[in-house]
């Protein structure tokens, strides 16, 4: 018996309609909504527009930094965190080091 690849199967088109429609999509949408809510809470608490283009001035520095402001780590900080570690380009800094932040238009 010849062993073929999975692409060799010839399923009739009608059979494909019988497969369940939700292949984890609901779980993904729930995860994405929870993640978006968490980022909104962080933005509100720390006054920082995450995952957006910004111009930032840090305390004690004259030159402003421009770029995409993100969390330094993929894991969200604890709820009771007083500051968060951020990344802009190759620079990492604490949210408390921000003197001024301006959101840039895309």
C-alpha positions, 0 to 999 in steps of 0.5 A, spaced: 500 500 500 502 506 497 503 511 503 501 518 500 501 525 504 495 528 507 494 532 500 492 526 497 486 525 500 480 527 496 474 530 501 468 532 497 466 539 498 460 537 502 463 533 507 467 540 509 461 543 511 460 538 517 466 540 521 465 544 527 465 551 525 468 554 532 475 551 532 477 555 538 475 562 535 471 563 541 477 562 546 482 567 541 477 572 541 476 572 549 483 572 550 484 578 545 478 582 549 481 580 556 488 582 553 486 589 550 482 590 557 488 589 561 492 594 556 487 599 557 487 599 565 495 599 564 495 605 560 490 609 564 493 607 571 500 609 568 498 614 563 502 611 558 499 609 551 502 602 550 503 599 543 503 606 540 508 611 536 510 616 542 515 622 543 517 621 550 522 625 555 525 622 561 527 626 567 534 628 567 535 628 559 534 633 554 533 629 548 526 626 546 525 619 544 521 617 539 518 610 537 513 604 539 512 604 546 511 597 549 512 593 555 519 591 556 516 583 558 511 579 555 508 578 561 503 583 564 505 586 571 502 585 577 495 589 579 498 592 585 505 594 581 507 602 582 511 602 576 512 598 570 518 597 565 517 599 558 521 599 552 522 604 546 527 602 541 533 599 544 532 603 551 528 600 557 526 605 563 521 605 568 514 608 567 516 613 573 522 616 569 517 619 564 517 626 564 513 627 558 509 623 553 506 625 547 502 620 542 504 621 535 499 620 529 500 614 525 
